[in-house]
Amino acid sequence: MEIIGKYLKYMMEKDASDIYFTVGVPPAFRIEGAVNPYKDAAPLTPDDTENIARSIMTERQKKKFKKPKLFTLLKINKDMATLICERCPKQQGI
């Protein structure tokens, strides 16, 4: 959880309903229905997105989501009840 701690704190401060971690763009938050990028954040790499996802997964989930797949999108909602993780095959240039 340490990896995403600052994002969860920001989520609570802004009363955001969702956080989106997507490869190629900065983390984003849904605030009052609009999706806004996290202030001064760099675009996420495939490794960033995977590390964030794995930081909140159980051991069982980690075993299910093994490489060579990569994480392209991770969505966490406010009550942490929903974790949506979409994956795609590794592609050159990503």
C-alpha positions in Angstrom: 0.0 0.0 0.0 3.0 2.3 0.5 3.3 2.8 -3.3 -0.2 4.3 -3.7 -0.5 6.0 -0.3 -0.1 9.5 -1.6 -2.7 8.8 -4.2 -5.2 7.4 -1.7 -4.6 10.4 0.6 -5.2 12.8 -2.3 -8.3 10.8 -3.2 -9.7 11.4 0.3 -8.7 15.1 0.4 -10.5 15.8 -2.9 -13.4 13.4 -2.2 -12.7 11.6 -5.5 -14.8 8.6 -6.4 -12.1 6.8 -8.5 -8.4 6.7 -9.3 -7.2 5.6 -12.7 -3.7 4.3 -13.3 -3.1 4.0 -17.0 0.1 3.3 -18.9 1.2 6.4 -20.8 -0.7 9.0 -18.8 -0.4 10.4 -15.3 -2.7 9.0 -12.6 -6.1 10.6 -12.8 -9.0 11.1 -10.3 -12.8 11.3 -10.8 -13.9 14.3 -8.9 -17.5 15.5 -9.1 -17.9 13.5 -12.3 -14.9 14.9 -14.1 -11.6 13.0 -14.6 -8.6 15.1 -13.6 -4.9 14.3 -13.8 -2.8 14.2 -10.6 -0.9 17.4 -10.1 2.7 17.4 -11.5 2.7 13.6 -12.1 4.7 12.0 -14.9 3.0 9.5 -17.3 3.0 6.0 -15.9 5.2 3.3 -17.4 4.1 -0.3 -17.7 6.3 -1.2 -14.6 4.7 1.7 -12.6 1.2 0.5 -13.3 2.1 -3.1 -12.6 3.8 -2.2 -9.3 0.8 -0.2 -8.2 -1.5 -3.0 -9.0 0.6 -5.6 -7.3 1.0 -3.4 -4.2 -2.7 -3.9 -3.3 -3.2 -7.5 -4.6 -3.5 -10.5 -2.4 -1.0 -13.4 -3.1 -3.8 -15.3 -4.9 -4.4 -12.3 -7.2 -0.7 -11.9 -7.9 -0.4 -15.6 -9.0 -3.4 -15.1 -11.3 -1.8 -12.0 -13.0 1.6 -13.3 -14.0 3.8 -12.0 -16.7 4.2 -11.9 -19.8 1.0 -9.8 -19.6 1.2 -6.2 -18.6 -1.2 -4.0 -16.8 -2.6 -1.2 -18.9 -5.4 0.2 -16.6 -6.0 0.0 -12.9 -9.1 1.6 -11.4 -9.7 1.8 -7.7 -13.0 3.2 -6.3 -13.4 5.1 -3.1 -14.4 2.2 -0.8 -11.7 -0.1 -2.4 -14.5 -2.5 -3.1 -13.8 -2.5 -6.8 -10.5 -3.3 -8.5 -10.6 -3.3 -12.2 -7.4 -4.4 -14.0 -7.3 -4.7 -17.7 -4.3 -6.4 -19.3 -3.0 -6.8 -22.8 -0.2 -8.8 -24.4 3.2 -7.2 -24.3 3.8 -5.0 -27.3 6.9 -3.4 -28.6 7.0 0.3 -27.9 5.0 0.1 -24.7 
